[in-house]
Amino acid sequence: DSAGTLSINGNGKMQNYTDLDFAPWHSECNYIKNIIIGDGVTSIGDYAFYSCKNLTNIVIPDSVSIIGNAVIEPPPYASSTQAARSRRRECK
């Protein structure tokens, strides 16, 4: 949206992407500051938010049990939310 928020909704696993096969929102990555992942999403795919260098906040629901490789590369910040999630969720 105009505030730089990307909302991802649905049920089940998010598709995996690569550093050559980008996520559909990749062309907007410079404008994305916040990501809200909806309940029902069970995984965050590889390279999902790769190159979103202005990202400052990501909301991950309890339904997410898998976080893929290079989801955020390079990590733009070290937040308490991210640290808490890494303790509660198993990452690949």
KATABEL-V153427 format. One record per run of one state. SS is the DSSP state (H for helix, E for strand, C for the rest). FROM is the first residue (numbers start at 1). TO is the last residue. Records with the same first field share a line. If there is no record, write none. Layout:
SS->FROM-TO  FROM-TO
This chain:
C->1-4  9-11  14-25  32-33  38-40  45-56  60-65  68-79  89-89  92-92
E->5-8  12-13  34-37  41-44  57-59  66-67  90-91
H->26-31  80-88
